[in-house]
Amino acid sequence: MVMIDFTEPITIGDIFVLLEAVALGISAWSLIYYIHKDQKIKRRDEAINLISKYHDSEKMQYALKILDDYNLEPTEKWEHKHGYYHKENLDTILRDHKSNPIYDKGEVEIRDSFDILLDFVGNLEPYLKSGVIKKEDFGSFLYYLDIANNEKAIQKFADIYNFANYKRAMELLYTA
């Protein structure tokens, strides 16, 4: 590192040393800024791809259909008849299995679908927290999140089974 003695008159050489130091500092700052910006863009693209991938996920479809007010058609292994596997019964379907055990294969499959939905949203929490993605980046998937945010049975399910990242992600989406 070159030091300039300011007790002596400043020479042209000293000015060039100062200019070189300033230019080097600006270059370093610019490099760090653009690397950070590039990483943020890559993380945003990654998060948006995740949203698209999970929106079309077969395993999440039961949860999305119930949120969309569909009445799921029971398969032959499901215990209940037509009309039960609906948003109206979500509080029962998503109940605490320790207090009231789950024996119905249909309820198990629907609960698994909601597990995947809540895990997925929870995995996006760091992206939301850092500002890499914003609410508008969710596109049509936001429709389901709006419904889930207002569905007490899902909030209770998230509390019972400690989906803390889901709760934080939803808080970031709906309180900002």
C-alpha positions, 0 to 999 in steps of 0.5 A: 500500500502506498502512503502519501505524506500530506505534510509535503506538497502534493505532486502529480504522482500523488494525485495519480496514486489517489486516482488509482486507489479510487478507481480500484475501490470503485471497480471492486464495489462494482464487481461485488454489486454485479455479482450480488445482483446476478446471484439475486437474479439466479435465486429469483429465477430458481424460486419462480421455477419452483413455484411453476413446478409445484403448481403443477405437482401431482402430489399437491393437486388434492390440496389445490382442488380442495382450496378451489372448492372442488368436491373430490371424488372418492376412490374405492379405498377411501372411506367416505362417500361423495361430498365429504372430501371438500373444503367444508370438512377441512377442519375434520380432515386436517385434525390433530391425528393424536387426538382423533386418529386417521384411518381413512386413506382419503384423509391421509392422501389429502393431508399428505397433499397439504403437507407438501403445499405447506412445506413448499410455501415454507421453503420459499420463506428465505426468498421472500425474506431476502426480497428475491421474490415478491407477492406478484411473482407467485402469479396464478398460484397466489389464488391458492395462497389467498384462500389458504391464508384465510382458511382457519383449518389450514392455520390450525394444521400449520400450528399443530404440526409446526409448519413455522416456515410456512407461517413466516412465509405467509406472514411476509406475503400478507403483512407487508 
